[in-house]
């Protein structure tokens, strides 16, 4: 994928990757979304909750134009992901799916207000380190994140479908 250079291209990249994400989730189907992985840990539902958590955090960053959010950002990535999993593992699938859809709609609304300068200039976000590029942080927690998880879901599909 060619990295977006403008806000319009960024929004298009999010839309394209999310469409692929939705197609893979549709292939899984809701009845199988709570089936645990081979090691008995995460289900597809847990991955959806994980992705929605990161999207929700980006809504706050975009809305406030500030690097702010959950205290979980103070943890290592692994520890943060374990905490997200623990917070969501017992939630009903319907609740997770409804929240994920609502969060994504809110994210799209915030992304629509982005300017090209917002994507390139860290000073447009309070408390963002000057060396950061906002586009990279946003991409890592939106379209790159969907694309990161899609291959594992496809592997899951291969193991859970077939002869």
Buried (B, 14 or more C-beta within 10 A) or exposed (E): EEEBEBBEBBBEBBEBBBEEBEEBBEEBEEEBBEEEBEEEEBBBBBBBBBBBBBBBBBBBBBEBBBBBBBEBEEBEEEEBBEBBBEEBBEEEBEEBBEBBEEBBEBBBEBBEEBEBEBBBBBEBBEEBEEEEEBBEBBBEBBBBBBBEBBEBBEEBBEEEEEE
